[in-house]
Amino acid sequence: MNDRKIAFITSVNDKELYDESKFYIQQLNKPEGFQIEFMKIEDASSLANAYNIGMNSSDAKYKVFMHQDVFIVNKNFLYDILKVFKTSEAIGMIGVAGCKYIPESGIWWEADQTYGKVADSHNGVMQLLSFREVSGDYEEVAALDGLIMITQYDIPWREDVFSGWHFYDISQSLEFKKKGYKVVVPRQDNLWCIHDCGVIDLGYSFEEERIKLLREYAEELSYESTTN
């Protein structure tokens, strides 16, 4: 693995959105000696499938898996994620929002303890979604929201289970924890990301993938509910 390379991996079906997202990345302050790699995955069968393609095609130690409608506005983003990873080799994955415990529903934002913040337009209006503040350098969580997930280790995404576009993020968080790694939400002194997703119709596929999560991770989710 090349520890001086950061790969940005995105599943793309809207070129204009992706180009805008990429433009923001190109404006980031880049640590000296680091290489930035862009991986645009098109025609993937699922998000887990797209991310496996990108992960397996890059030798970058650090990988940023992100939606095409995410714009990174923190100019020091690259420095900030490297700083978090360097605090502990046990930190496997970073996100900007997540939950301390996964609720019985499997839907992270229904948890009692949620952390992080992001500017988001899921209700049709762009607004700041601010959960609990992270008091230290980071807060260890059970699961992250998938708008952006940053890793320093390669663990396969469960495309064998999740064939759509939902719950891959909860799954990957649990896969990292099964391997003994921490999943964390860092403190954001300044907002890191804008997620211009617009109103989302979750539909039947959301429920279908949710049931898959509850079945596949019944043991892990049972443990989470007992610790909540």
C-alpha positions in Angstrom: 0.0 0.0 0.0 1.2 3.5 -0.9 1.0 5.5 2.3 1.6 8.7 0.4 -1.5 8.4 -1.8 -5.1 9.3 -1.1 -7.8 7.8 -3.5 -11.2 9.4 -3.9 -13.7 6.7 -5.0 -17.1 7.6 -6.3 -19.9 5.7 -8.0 -21.1 8.1 -10.7 -24.3 8.3 -12.8 -24.4 12.2 -13.0 -21.3 13.6 -14.7 -22.1 17.3 -13.8 -22.5 16.5 -10.1 -19.3 14.5 -10.0 -17.3 17.2 -11.8 -18.5 19.7 -9.2 -17.6 17.3 -6.4 -14.2 16.7 -8.0 -13.6 20.4 -8.3 -13.9 20.9 -4.6 -11.4 18.1 -4.0 -8.9 19.8 -6.3 -9.1 22.9 -4.2 -8.0 21.2 -1.0 -4.7 21.9 0.6 -2.5 18.9 -0.2 0.1 17.5 2.2 3.6 17.7 0.7 4.7 14.5 -1.1 1.1 13.1 -1.3 -0.6 12.0 -4.5 -4.3 12.4 -5.1 -6.1 9.7 -7.2 -9.6 10.0 -8.6 -11.6 6.8 -9.3 -14.9 7.3 -11.1 -16.9 4.1 -11.1 -19.7 3.9 -13.6 -22.4 1.3 -14.3 -21.9 -0.5 -11.0 -24.6 -2.9 -9.9 -24.6 -1.6 -6.3 -22.7 0.9 -4.2 -20.8 -2.0 -2.5 -19.9 -3.3 -5.9 -18.6 0.1 -7.0 -16.6 0.5 -3.9 -15.0 -2.9 -4.2 -14.0 -2.1 -7.8 -12.4 1.1 -6.7 -10.8 -0.4 -3.6 -9.3 -3.3 -5.5 -8.0 -1.0 -8.3 -6.0 1.4 -6.1 -2.8 0.9 -4.0 -3.6 4.0 -2.0 -3.4 3.4 1.8 -6.0 6.1 2.4 -9.3 5.8 0.5 -12.2 8.3 0.5 -15.5 6.6 -0.5 -18.0 9.3 -1.2 -21.3 10.1 -2.9 -21.1 12.1 -6.2 -23.2 14.8 -4.5 -20.8 15.5 -1.6 -18.7 18.7 -1.7 -15.8 18.9 0.7 -15.6 22.5 1.9 -12.9 22.1 4.6 -9.8 23.1 2.8 -7.6 21.2 5.4 -9.7 18.0 5.0 -6.7 15.9 3.9 -4.5 17.1 6.8 -7.4 16.5 9.3 -8.1 12.9 8.2 -4.4 12.1 8.3 -4.1 13.6 11.8 -6.9 11.4 13.0 -5.5 8.2 11.5 -2.1 8.9 12.9 -3.4 9.2 16.5 -4.0 5.4 16.5 -3.4 2.5 14.2 -6.6 1.1 15.6 -8.7 3.7 13.8 -10.0 2.0 10.7 -12.6 4.3 9.3 -13.7 8.0 9.6 -17.0 9.7 8.8 -18.7 13.0 9.4 -21.9 11.6 11.1 -22.8 8.5 12.9 -24.4 6.8 15.9 -23.0 5.5 19.2 -25.2 2.5 19.1 -27.2 1.0 16.3 -31.0 1.0 17.0 -33.1 -2.1 16.6 -34.4 -0.7 13.3 -30.8 -0.7 11.9 -31.5 3.0 10.8 -28.6 5.0 12.3 -30.3 8.3 12.5 -33.0 6.8 14.8 -30.4 6.2 17.5 -30.5 8.1 20.7 -26.9 9.2 20.5 -25.8 10.6 17.2 -22.6 12.6 16.5 -21.2 14.9 13.9 -22.5 17.4 11.4 -23.1 18.0 7.7 -24.9 20.5 5.5 -27.7 18.5 3.9 -30.7 19.0 1.6 -32.6 15.7 2.2 -35.8 17.7 3.0 -35.6 19.9 0.0 -33.8 22.8 1.8 -30.1 23.0 2.4 -29.5 23.2 6.2 -27.0 22.3 8.8 -27.7 18.9 10.4 -25.8 19.1 13.7 -25.9 16.2 16.1 -24.0 15.9 19.4 -20.8 17.7 19.5 -17.6 15.7 19.6 -15.7 16.9 22.6 -12.3 15.2 22.1 -10.4 14.7 18.8 -13.0 12.1 17.8 -15.9 10.0 19.1 -15.9 6.3 18.6 -19.2 5.2 17.1 -21.0 2.0 16.0 -21.8 3.1 12.5 -21.3 6.0 10.0 -23.5 7.6 7.5 -22.4 6.6 4.0 -22.2 10.1 2.4 -18.4 9.9 3.0 -16.4 7.1 4.5 -12.6 7.3 4.8 -10.4 4.3 5.4 -6.8 3.4 6.1 -7.3 -0.4 5.7 -8.9 -2.4 2.9 -11.9 -4.5 4.0 -14.2 -5.9 1.3 -17.6 -4.3 1.0 -20.4 -6.8 1.3 -21.8 -6.8 -2.2 -22.6 -10.5 -1.6 -25.4 -9.3 0.7 -26.3 -5.7 -0.4 -27.4 -5.4 -4.0 -28.7 -1.9 -3.8 -27.8 1.6 -2.5 -28.7 1.4 1.2 -27.2 0.0 4.4 -23.8 -0.7 2.8 -22.5 1.9 5.3 -23.9 0.3 8.4 -22.6 -3.0 7.1 -19.1 -1.7 6.4 -18.9 -0.1 9.9 -19.8 -3.4 11.4 -17.2 -5.2 9.2 -14.5 -2.9 10.5 -15.5 -3.4 14.1 -15.5 -7.2 13.6 -11.9 -6.9 12.5 -11.1 -5.0 15.7 -10.8 -1.5 14.2 -12.4 1.7 15.6 -15.0 3.6 13.5 -14.9 7.3 14.5 -16.5 10.7 13.9 -13.8 13.4 14.3 -14.5 16.8 15.8 -15.3 19.4 13.1 -14.1 22.8 14.2 -15.3 23.9 10.7 -17.8 22.2 8.6 -16.2 19.4 6.5 -18.9 18.6 3.9 -22.0 19.6 2.0 -24.3 16.8 0.9 -26.6 18.1 -1.8 -28.7 15.0 -2.1 -32.1 16.6 -2.4 -35.4 14.9 -1.4 -34.9 11.1 -1.3 -37.6 8.6 -1.9 -36.4 5.6 0.1 -39.0 3.3 -1.4 -39.2 -0.5 -1.2 -35.5 -1.1 -1.9 -34.6 0.7 1.4 -36.8 -1.7 3.4 -35.5 -4.7 1.5 -31.9 -3.8 2.2 -32.8 -3.0 5.9 -34.1 -6.6 6.3 -30.9 -7.9 4.9 -28.9 -5.9 7.4 -30.9 -7.2 10.3 -30.6 -10.8 9.2 -26.9 -10.7 8.3 -25.8 -8.9 11.5 -28.3 -10.3 14.0 -25.6 -11.2 16.4 -23.8 -7.9 16.3 -27.0 -5.9 16.4 -28.2 -7.9 19.4 -24.9 -6.9 21.2 -25.4 -3.3 20.3 -28.9 -3.2 21.7 -27.7 -4.7 25.0 -25.0 -2.0 25.4 -27.4 0.8 24.6 
